[in-house]
Amino acid sequence: MAGDVTCVLTVDRDGGVLLTQGEASYLGKVRHDARTGLIVERLDRFVNHHPGGATGCEKIDLELLGAVLFDILLGGQATRLPNYRAGERNDHPLDQTLGQLVAQWVRSTGDDGRFRLSLRFEDERSPLATYPWECLFVGQPDSAD
């Protein structure tokens, strides 16, 4: 059944990512280096300084920026944290990324549901916190256009 899905994603000072959805919590790592930072900076500059503003850009430009942002936060391997209320005691490394989990949740909302992601940074002054996260984009998996 389709419905709304709400997640909270917290980035700590060391590049750790905590993703929670309902009672489930997952850990990952930010995937970011100097080159990735330059890519985001250039794409953001292109989008925001394009004649006509962001509305003057092609859809693919915004999607590319959003996909790079998505991979920075959610491209790392996922580990499910124990649900202590259910008696679990050990972490469970998963054979998927945080992004694959999020993409599943987005698809589970169906046509009528909404997916909400609250993004929090422990260090709001970090360069990562200043990225244009409003452009974060979840693409369709393996779709051919």
C-alpha positions in Angstrom: 0.0 0.0 0.0 1.3 3.4 -0.9 1.7 6.2 1.6 3.9 8.9 3.0 7.5 8.1 4.0 9.5 10.4 6.3 13.2 10.0 6.9 15.8 12.0 8.8 19.4 12.1 7.6 22.1 13.4 9.9 25.6 14.1 8.8 28.2 14.1 11.7 31.4 16.1 11.9 33.4 13.0 10.8 31.4 12.3 7.6 29.2 9.7 9.1 25.6 9.5 7.9 22.8 8.4 10.1 19.5 7.6 8.2 16.4 6.9 10.2 13.0 5.8 8.9 10.4 4.8 11.4 12.0 2.5 13.9 14.9 1.6 11.6 18.3 3.3 11.6 21.1 2.9 9.1 24.7 4.1 9.0 26.9 5.1 6.0 29.7 7.5 5.1 29.7 10.7 3.1 31.4 10.1 -0.3 33.1 13.4 -0.9 36.5 14.6 -2.0 38.0 17.7 -3.5 37.0 16.7 -7.0 33.4 16.1 -6.0 33.4 19.5 -4.3 34.5 21.1 -7.5 31.9 19.3 -9.6 29.1 20.5 -7.2 30.5 24.0 -7.2 30.7 24.2 -11.0 27.2 22.7 -11.6 25.7 24.9 -8.9 27.3 28.0 -10.5 26.1 27.0 -13.9 22.6 26.4 -12.7 22.4 29.6 -10.6 24.2 31.9 -13.0 22.6 30.6 -16.2 20.8 33.3 -18.2 17.2 33.0 -17.1 18.3 31.4 -13.7 17.6 27.8 -12.9 14.5 27.9 -15.0 16.7 28.6 -18.0 18.7 25.4 -17.5 17.8 22.2 -19.1 16.2 19.5 -16.8 19.2 17.3 -17.3 21.5 19.9 -15.7 19.4 20.1 -12.5 19.1 16.3 -12.4 22.9 15.9 -12.8 23.6 18.3 -9.9 20.9 16.5 -7.8 22.3 13.0 -8.6 25.8 14.1 -7.6 24.5 15.4 -4.3 22.5 12.2 -3.8 25.7 10.1 -4.3 27.6 12.3 -1.8 25.2 11.6 1.0 23.7 8.2 0.1 26.2 6.4 -2.1 28.0 4.7 0.8 27.4 1.2 1.9 24.5 0.8 4.4 24.7 -0.9 7.8 21.5 -1.4 9.7 21.7 -0.6 13.4 20.2 -2.9 15.9 16.6 -2.4 17.0 17.1 -2.9 20.8 13.4 -2.9 21.4 13.2 -6.0 19.2 16.0 -7.7 21.1 18.6 -7.1 18.4 22.2 -6.5 19.6 24.4 -6.4 16.5 24.9 -4.2 13.4 23.9 -5.7 10.1 25.9 -4.7 7.0 23.7 -4.7 4.0 24.4 -5.5 0.4 23.1 -2.1 -0.7 23.8 1.6 -0.4 21.8 4.1 1.6 20.7 5.4 -1.8 19.2 2.1 -2.8 17.2 2.1 0.5 16.0 5.6 -0.1 15.1 4.8 -3.7 13.0 1.8 -2.5 11.2 4.1 0.0 10.5 6.7 -2.7 9.0 4.1 -5.0 6.9 2.7 -2.1 5.1 6.0 -1.8 3.3 5.3 -5.1 1.6 8.0 -7.1 -0.3 9.5 -4.2 2.2 9.4 -1.4 5.0 11.8 -0.5 8.6 11.2 0.4 10.1 13.7 2.9 13.7 13.9 3.9 14.9 16.1 6.7 18.6 16.8 6.4 20.7 17.9 9.4 24.4 18.7 9.7 26.1 18.6 13.1 28.5 21.3 11.8 26.3 23.8 10.0 29.4 25.8 9.0 31.0 22.9 7.1 31.4 23.4 3.4 29.2 20.3 2.8 26.3 22.0 4.7 26.3 24.9 2.2 25.7 22.8 -0.9 22.4 23.3 -2.7 20.6 20.3 -1.1 17.3 21.5 -2.4 18.4 20.0 -5.7 18.9 16.5 -4.3 17.5 14.1 -6.9 16.4 10.5 -6.7 16.6 9.1 -10.2 14.6 6.2 -11.6 16.6 3.0 -11.3 17.8 1.6 -14.7 15.2 3.4 -16.7 15.7 3.9 -20.4 14.5 7.2 -21.8 
